[in-house]
Amino acid sequence: MSLFQEHLPKDRPASREEEWGFTLWEFIADNWLYLIIILLILGIFLYARISWRKRQNRNKQN
């Protein structure tokens, strides 16, 4: 009786799904609402920043 296994499976690199557990499209499909909210907050932030700069430039010119 042999205690050692004769044919061990060879190591292979993990596929992207095995490594991360999901694909990019699955992540987007499952979290689309959160992504839209993040984009909306980012848009409001950028709009406020641009309008603040315009207001500051107008005040400097007067």
Buried (B, 14 or more C-beta within 10 A) or exposed (E): EEEEEEEEEEEEEEEEEEEEEEEEEEEEEEEEEEEEEEEEEEEEEEEEEEEEEEEEEEEEEE
